[in-house]
Amino acid sequence: MAPATELATFPIASGAAVEDGDSAAGKVWQSTLDTVSQQDGFQRLYWGREVEDPSVLQLFVDWDSLDHHKRFRESATYGPFAKHLMTIVDGPLTMNHANLTPHPPTAAVGAAAPVTEVLTIYFEKVDDGFEGKWNEVVKACSDHAEGFKAGAGGWVVEDVEYEGKKRKAYVGLIGWESVEAHHAFRGTEAFKNNIRLLTEGTLGREVHHTEFVQK
């Protein structure tokens, strides 16, 4: 079984200081991370707030396999765990999984990358040739972008919602020294010459940045 990365995103209740371990929300969040990290098949996790919308928290978890996460969700532990977490969540939670290459994606997410560009690209169906295009874009970043750290990417296992319909999605992660470094690269000829690789044959894309902490 291939390793898988859980991709969870949810809005945090207003005023919930999850970074403060002494606060009520911080204790709930630390308990959440502790419970996840104690599960069979857990490898590591990364979490952080979105830069563009700090009310949104992302949690990525590397598992030995998708089945390991499924077994956790089917266990007696999961119900109380989820109920406790939801006390600091203020809105719908989305959870999907991706088989990322390379695995683990630690060079693009976590301590090695101060900020991560999280790019979701939507398709009518899986495009077998897109992985090669993604790798070309990552190479262009490596060759030409100041502040580039590393890239990782993979197809989302589940169908995802996009413009009211279930679609296929590819998740790309690029680690940067800063958001400004990414924005500077977007003004270069190298970016303009390669962005078509991420748009041709796609339905659309969404991008944001997250400052992840690795555990």
C-alpha positions in Angstrom: 0.0 0.0 0.0 1.3 3.4 -1.0 1.7 6.2 1.6 -1.0 8.9 1.5 -1.3 12.4 2.8 -4.5 13.5 4.4 -5.5 17.1 3.4 -7.9 18.7 5.9 -9.1 22.3 5.8 -11.4 24.0 8.2 -12.4 27.5 9.6 -11.3 28.1 13.2 -13.7 29.8 15.6 -13.1 33.6 16.0 -10.6 34.3 18.7 -9.5 30.7 19.0 -5.8 31.0 19.8 -4.7 27.5 18.7 -1.0 28.6 18.8 -1.3 29.4 22.5 -1.0 26.1 24.3 -2.3 27.6 27.5 -5.6 28.8 26.0 -8.7 26.7 25.9 -8.5 26.4 22.1 -4.8 25.7 22.2 -5.4 22.8 24.6 -8.1 21.3 22.3 -5.8 21.7 19.3 -2.8 20.1 21.1 -5.0 17.2 22.2 -6.1 16.8 18.5 -2.5 16.7 17.3 -1.5 14.3 20.1 -4.3 11.9 19.3 -3.5 11.9 15.6 0.2 11.3 16.2 -0.5 8.3 18.4 -2.4 6.4 15.7 -1.0 3.3 13.9 0.4 4.3 10.6 1.0 7.9 11.5 4.2 9.3 10.0 4.2 13.1 10.6 1.8 16.1 10.4 2.0 19.7 9.3 -0.4 22.5 10.3 -0.8 26.2 9.9 -3.1 29.1 9.0 -3.7 30.3 5.5 -1.8 33.5 4.9 -4.6 35.1 2.8 -7.3 34.0 5.3 -5.9 33.3 8.8 -9.3 32.1 10.0 -8.7 29.0 7.9 -6.5 26.2 9.3 -4.9 23.4 7.3 -3.8 20.1 8.7 -1.8 17.7 6.4 -1.0 14.2 7.8 1.3 11.7 6.2 0.1 8.1 6.8 1.7 4.8 5.9 -1.4 4.2 3.7 -4.9 5.5 3.2 -6.2 2.4 5.0 -4.4 3.4 8.2 -6.3 6.7 8.3 -9.6 4.9 7.4 -9.0 2.5 10.4 -8.5 5.4 12.7 -11.8 7.0 11.5 -13.6 3.7 12.1 -12.2 3.3 15.6 -13.9 3.9 18.9 -11.4 6.8 19.5 -12.6 8.8 16.5 -16.0 9.9 17.6 -14.9 11.6 20.8 -11.8 13.0 19.0 -13.9 14.6 16.3 -16.4 16.0 18.7 -13.7 17.6 20.8 -12.1 19.1 17.7 -15.4 20.6 16.5 -15.6 22.7 19.6 -13.0 25.1 17.9 -14.2 24.7 14.3 -16.6 27.2 12.9 -17.9 25.9 9.6 -17.6 22.9 7.2 -14.5 20.8 7.3 -13.1 19.3 4.1 -10.9 16.2 4.1 -9.3 14.5 1.2 -6.2 12.4 0.5 -3.4 12.6 -2.1 -0.6 10.3 -3.1 2.2 12.9 -3.3 5.5 12.6 -5.1 8.0 12.8 -3.5 6.8 11.3 -0.3 7.2 12.6 2.3 6.7 16.2 1.0 8.8 17.6 3.9 11.1 19.8 1.7 8.0 21.7 0.4 6.0 21.7 3.6 7.2 22.4 7.1 10.5 23.4 8.6 12.4 23.5 5.3 9.9 25.9 3.7 8.8 29.0 5.6 5.7 29.2 3.4 4.0 26.8 1.1 2.0 27.6 -2.0 -1.0 25.2 -2.1 -2.3 24.9 -5.6 -5.4 22.8 -6.5 -6.1 22.3 -10.2 -9.4 20.9 -11.4 -10.1 18.5 -14.2 -13.0 16.8 -15.9 -11.1 13.5 -15.6 -7.6 12.4 -14.6 -5.0 13.6 -17.1 -2.2 11.0 -17.2 0.2 13.5 -18.8 -0.3 16.2 -16.2 2.3 14.8 -13.8 5.0 15.5 -16.4 3.7 19.1 -16.9 3.8 19.7 -13.1 7.4 18.5 -13.0 8.3 20.9 -15.7 6.8 23.8 -13.7 8.7 22.7 -10.6 11.9 22.5 -12.6 11.3 26.0 -13.9 10.9 27.3 -10.4 14.1 25.5 -9.3 16.0 26.9 -12.3 14.8 30.5 -12.2 13.0 31.4 -9.0 14.7 33.2 -6.1 13.5 31.8 -2.8 12.2 28.4 -4.2 12.6 25.5 -1.8 11.0 22.4 -3.3 7.9 21.0 -4.9 5.6 18.0 -4.5 2.4 17.0 -6.1 -0.2 14.3 -6.7 -3.8 13.4 -7.6 -6.5 13.7 -5.0 -7.9 10.2 -4.3 -11.5 11.4 -3.9 -13.7 13.3 -6.3 -13.9 17.0 -5.1 -16.5 19.7 -5.4 -15.9 22.4 -8.0 -18.5 24.8 -9.4 -21.3 22.6 -8.1 -20.0 19.3 -9.7 -17.8 16.5 -8.6 -14.4 16.8 -10.3 -10.9 15.3 -10.3 -8.2 17.4 -8.7 -4.4 17.6 -8.6 -2.7 19.2 -5.6 0.6 20.9 -6.1 2.8 22.1 -3.2 5.7 24.5 -3.7 7.8 25.6 -0.7 9.0 29.3 -0.8 11.3 31.4 1.3 8.4 33.9 1.5 5.1 34.8 -0.2 6.9 37.8 -1.8 9.4 35.4 -3.4 6.5 33.6 -5.1 4.9 36.8 -6.2 8.3 38.0 -7.6 8.6 34.8 -9.7 5.1 35.4 -11.1 6.4 38.5 -12.8 9.2 36.7 -14.7 9.4 35.4 -18.2 10.0 31.9 -16.9 6.7 32.0 -15.1 4.9 33.4 -18.2 6.4 30.7 -20.4 5.4 27.8 -18.1 2.0 28.8 -16.6 0.2 27.4 -19.7 1.3 24.0 -18.5 -1.1 24.4 -15.5 -4.0 25.8 -17.5 -4.3 23.9 -20.7 -7.0 21.2 -20.5 -8.0 22.2 -17.0 -11.3 23.5 -15.6 -9.7 26.0 -13.2 -7.4 26.3 -10.2 -7.3 27.7 -6.7 -4.1 28.9 -4.9 -3.2 30.2 -1.5 -0.3 30.1 0.9 0.1 28.4 4.3 2.7 28.8 6.9 3.1 25.2 8.1 4.6 23.9 11.3 5.8 20.3 11.2 5.2 17.8 14.0 
